[in-house]
Amino acid sequence: MSTKTTLLEILLDNKEKYISGQDLADKIGVSRNAVWKAMEQLRSSGYKIESKPSTGYKLVGDTDLITTESIKDLLQVPCNLKVFDTVDSTNNVAKEFKSLNLPTIVIANKQTAGRGRMGRTFYSPANSGLYMSIAFKPLFDLNKSMNITMATAVAVCRALEKTAHANPKIKWVNDIFVNGKKVCGILTEGQTNFESGQIESLIVGIGVNCFPSDIPKDLANIAGPVSEDKSSFSRSVLAAEIINQFFYILDDMDEKSFLNEYRTKCFILGKPIYVYPHLEHKGIKARAIDIADNGGLIIEYMEGLKSRQMTTLTTGEVSIRLEQ
């Protein structure tokens, strides 16, 4: 970890408190001059740092900036990182990058046209959420790519546990909940060469509601923030950890070891649900049984012509709601 990153963590832990340059140097194990250089780097990244002779330094103002500098030093995988204040959709921006010799990560502070599954809108206000897309060229065929959304959900859960000390749960297939409210949605899009069966590019969009915002009334009962306290964690640190965890899992995709973790975190298993085939208005009562190795949801119908029959649902076919 760089001097700048370590310094930022110390300042965040002691926000609004002065810390002497010598104490900082001793904590980090570098010279006073190295501390001064790292301070200047943080200032150039947009952080407001006050200094007083014979007193030290303190971090003031908005400390939750999303910048290239605040993320790249935390990454443990090679990639191209693109950070914007506002975009229409990070997935749209990611599609513009044709060369994916290295994965490309697009991150924004705000989206004006964020998208979810099945054409839904993803509310993406400024300064309270994290909106990002991971674009890469996978080395597996279309069949294996079906688990990417689930692997991403596990990566986000790990990152939320580590950086925000949250206890996230997963609603099959792509929604993450904290304290009973949806805090994250995932949208995976790909371009495939159907003759070869190879995926030319895969784009995974991730939207996280980090902190409180003016959520529209129609979403207030569904969506919520990871934390009510904006100083409780850094969006930049969360972004870096999601990226790192995503590629840790991707390197081990063939083993599918993440599936057991997904099953453990999937809170609908064993519970009554309503299935809405092809988004029909009337739901069919069923029970969620298990997650299949291909990522499908194994259910048992509890009513109708298929009562007591078991089947496996796949993404894109259904919308699921827990029985109230």
C-alpha positions in Angstrom: 0.0 0.0 0.0 1.4 3.4 -0.9 2.3 6.2 1.5 -0.5 8.3 0.2 -3.1 5.6 0.7 -1.9 4.8 4.2 -1.9 8.5 5.1 -5.4 8.9 3.8 -6.6 6.0 6.0 -5.0 7.6 9.1 -6.6 11.0 8.3 -10.0 9.4 7.7 -9.8 7.6 11.1 -8.9 10.9 12.8 -11.1 13.3 10.8 -11.2 16.9 12.2 -8.3 16.1 14.5 -4.8 17.4 14.0 -2.0 14.9 13.8 1.6 16.0 13.8 3.8 15.3 10.8 6.3 13.4 13.0 3.5 11.1 14.4 2.3 10.4 10.9 5.9 9.6 9.8 6.3 7.3 12.8 3.0 5.5 12.1 3.7 5.0 8.4 7.4 4.3 8.8 8.6 7.0 6.4 10.4 10.4 6.6 8.7 13.7 7.3 9.5 14.7 3.7 7.6 11.7 2.4 4.6 12.6 4.5 4.7 16.1 3.1 4.8 14.8 -0.5 1.9 12.4 0.1 -0.1 15.3 1.6 0.4 17.3 -1.6 -0.7 14.3 -3.6 -3.9 14.1 -1.6 -4.5 17.8 -2.0 -4.1 17.5 -5.8 -6.7 14.7 -5.7 -9.2 17.1 -4.2 -8.9 16.4 -0.5 -9.0 19.4 1.8 -6.2 19.2 4.3 -5.5 21.9 6.8 -2.0 22.3 8.3 -0.8 24.3 11.4 2.8 24.9 12.3 3.8 22.9 15.4 0.3 21.2 15.4 0.1 19.1 12.3 -2.5 18.2 9.6 -6.2 17.4 9.6 -8.7 16.3 7.0 -11.7 18.6 6.6 -14.8 19.0 4.4 -16.0 16.2 2.0 -13.7 13.2 2.5 -15.7 10.8 0.3 -14.5 11.9 -3.2 -14.3 9.4 -6.0 -11.1 10.0 -7.9 -8.7 8.0 -10.0 -6.0 8.7 -7.4 -8.1 7.5 -4.5 -8.8 4.1 -6.1 -5.9 3.1 -8.2 -3.4 2.6 -5.4 -5.8 0.1 -3.7 -6.2 -2.1 -6.8 -4.4 -5.4 -6.8 -5.2 -6.3 -10.5 -3.9 -4.6 -13.7 -6.7 -2.6 -15.4 -7.5 0.6 -17.1 -9.4 2.9 -14.7 -11.7 5.6 -15.9 -13.4 7.9 -13.3 -16.1 10.4 -14.2 -18.3 12.8 -12.2 -21.4 12.2 -14.4 -22.3 9.8 -17.2 -25.6 8.6 -18.7 -24.7 4.9 -17.8 -21.4 3.4 -16.9 -22.3 0.3 -19.0 -22.8 2.6 -22.0 -19.5 4.2 -21.5 -17.8 0.9 -21.1 -19.2 -0.3 -24.4 -17.2 2.4 -26.2 -13.9 0.8 -25.3 -13.1 -1.7 -28.1 -9.6 -2.8 -26.9 -9.9 -4.9 -23.8 -6.4 -6.4 -23.6 -6.6 -5.2 -20.0 -10.0 -5.0 -18.2 -11.5 -1.5 -18.3 -13.2 -0.1 -15.2 -15.7 2.8 -15.5 -16.8 4.5 -12.3 -19.1 7.5 -11.9 -20.3 9.7 -9.1 -23.7 10.1 -10.8 -25.7 8.4 -13.6 -28.4 10.2 -15.5 -29.8 7.1 -17.2 -28.8 4.2 -15.0 -30.3 0.9 -16.0 -31.3 -2.3 -14.2 -32.5 -5.7 -15.4 -35.6 -6.0 -17.7 -35.3 -2.3 -18.8 -35.9 -0.9 -15.3 -34.4 2.4 -14.3 -31.7 2.5 -11.6 -31.9 5.6 -9.5 -28.3 7.0 -9.4 -28.0 10.4 -7.6 -24.7 12.2 -7.0 -22.5 12.0 -3.9 -24.4 9.1 -2.3 -23.8 6.1 -4.5 -21.2 4.1 -6.3 -21.9 3.3 -10.0 -19.3 1.2 -11.9 -18.9 -1.2 -14.8 -16.3 -3.8 -15.3 -15.6 -4.5 -19.0 -13.3 -7.4 -19.9 -12.7 -10.2 -22.5 -13.4 -13.5 -20.7 -11.6 -16.7 -21.6 -14.7 -18.9 -21.3 -17.7 -19.6 -23.4 -21.3 -18.4 -23.1 -22.4 -21.3 -20.9 -19.9 -20.4 -18.1 -20.7 -16.7 -18.3 -24.1 -17.4 -16.8 -22.5 -17.4 -13.3 -20.9 -14.0 -13.7 -23.8 -12.1 -12.1 -23.7 -14.4 -9.1 -20.0 -14.2 -8.8 -20.3 -10.4 -8.9 -22.9 -10.5 -6.1 -20.5 -12.5 -3.9 -17.7 -10.0 -4.7 -19.9 -7.0 -3.7 -21.0 -8.8 -0.5 -17.4 -9.5 0.5 -16.4 -5.9 -0.2 -19.4 -4.5 1.8 -18.4 -6.7 4.7 -14.8 -5.7 4.7 -15.1 -1.9 4.0 -18.6 -1.0 5.4 -18.8 -3.7 8.1 -22.3 -4.5 6.7 -24.2 -7.8 6.7 -25.4 -8.1 3.1 -27.8 -10.7 1.8 -28.6 -11.7 -1.7 -32.0 -12.0 -3.4 -31.7 -14.3 -6.4 -30.3 -13.4 -8.8 -28.8 -9.9 -8.8 -30.1 -7.9 -5.8 -28.2 -7.3 -2.6 -30.0 -6.2 0.6 -28.8 -4.7 3.9 -31.2 -4.3 6.8 -34.1 -5.5 4.7 -33.6 -2.9 1.9 -32.1 -3.2 -1.5 -28.7 -1.5 -1.7 -27.3 -2.9 -4.9 -28.3 -4.1 -8.3 -26.2 -5.8 -10.9 -26.6 -5.8 -14.7 -24.5 -8.1 -16.9 -24.4 -7.5 -20.7 -22.3 -9.2 -23.3 -21.4 -9.4 -27.0 -21.0 -13.0 -28.3 -19.7 -14.6 -31.4 -22.4 -17.2 -31.9 -20.4 -19.2 -34.5 -17.5 -19.8 -32.1 -19.5 -19.6 -28.9 -16.9 -17.2 -27.5 -17.8 -14.0 -25.7 -16.2 -11.1 -27.3 -16.7 -8.8 -24.4 -18.6 -8.8 -21.1 -19.7 -5.8 -19.1 -20.8 -6.0 -15.5 -22.7 -3.0 -14.2 -22.8 -2.5 -10.4 -24.9 0.2 -8.6 -24.6 0.6 -4.9 -26.7 2.9 -2.7 -24.0 3.8 -0.2 -25.5 6.7 1.8 -28.9 8.4 2.3 -30.4 10.3 -0.7 -33.8 11.6 -1.8 -35.1 8.3 -2.9 -38.3 8.6 -5.0 -41.5 7.7 -3.1 -42.2 4.6 -5.2 -38.8 3.2 -4.2 -38.7 4.2 -0.5 -40.1 0.9 0.7 -37.8 -1.1 -1.4 -34.4 0.6 -1.6 -32.2 2.0 1.1 -28.5 2.9 1.9 -25.7 0.7 3.1 -25.1 3.1 6.0 -26.9 6.2 7.4 -23.5 7.6 8.3 -21.6 9.1 5.4 -18.3 9.0 7.3 -18.6 5.3 8.0 -16.7 4.2 4.9 -15.2 5.4 1.7 -16.8 4.9 -1.7 -13.4 4.8 -3.3 -12.2 2.0 -1.0 -15.4 0.1 -1.6 -14.9 0.4 -5.4 -11.4 -0.9 -5.2 -12.4 -3.8 -3.0 -15.2 -4.8 -5.3 -12.8 -4.9 -8.3 -10.2 -6.9 -6.4 -12.8 -9.4 -5.1 -14.4 -9.7 -8.6 -11.1 -10.7 -10.2 -10.1 -13.0 -7.3 -13.4 -15.0 -8.0 -13.0 -14.7 -11.8 -9.6 -16.4 -11.6 -11.3 -19.4 -9.8 -14.5 -19.5 -11.9 -14.0 -23.1 -13.0 -14.1 -24.3 -9.4 -17.3 -22.5 -8.7 -16.3 -22.3 -5.1 -18.2 -19.0 -4.8 -21.5 -20.8 -5.3 -21.6 -22.1 -1.8 -21.0 -18.6 -0.5 -23.8 -17.4 -2.7 -26.2 -20.1 -1.4 -25.3 -19.1 2.2 -26.1 -15.5 1.6 -29.3 -16.0 -0.5 -32.0 -15.2 1.9 -35.0 -16.5 -0.1 -33.9 -20.2 0.1 -36.4 -22.2 2.1 -39.0 -19.4 2.0 -42.3 -19.1 0.2 -42.2 -16.8 -2.9 -44.3 -15.8 -5.8 -43.0 -16.4 -9.3 -44.1 -14.2 -12.2 -43.3 -16.1 -15.4 -42.5 -13.8 -18.2 -43.5 -10.9 -16.0 -47.1 -11.8 -16.0 -49.4 -9.8 -13.6 -50.5 -12.8 -11.5 -47.8 -14.6 -9.5 -47.7 -18.4 -8.8 -47.0 -19.4 -5.2 -43.8 -21.5 -4.8 -41.0 -22.4 -2.4 -37.4 -21.5 -3.1 -35.4 -24.8 -2.6 -31.8 -24.3 -3.8 -29.4 -22.8 -6.3 -28.3 -25.1 -9.1 -24.7 -25.3 -10.2 -25.7 -23.4 -13.4 -27.0 -20.5 -11.4 -30.7 -21.4 -11.8 -33.1 -21.2 -8.9 -34.7 -24.6 -7.9 -38.3 -24.2 -6.8 -41.3 -26.2 -5.9 -44.6 -24.9 -7.1 -47.2 -24.8 -4.3 -50.4 -24.1 -6.4 -51.8 -24.4 -9.9 -51.4 -27.0 -12.5 -47.7 -27.6 -11.5 -48.4 -27.9 -7.8 -45.8 -30.0 -6.0 -43.6 -30.1 -9.2 -40.0 -29.0 -9.0 -38.3 -27.0 -11.7 -35.3 -24.8 -12.2 -35.8 -21.2 -13.1 -33.2 -19.2 -15.1 -32.4 -15.5 -15.2 -34.5 -13.5 -17.6 -37.5 -15.7 -17.3 -39.0 -14.6 -14.1 -39.4 -11.9 -11.5 -39.6 -13.1 -7.9 -41.2 -11.6 -4.8 -41.2 -12.9 -1.3 -44.6 -13.8 0.2 -45.5 -11.0 2.5 
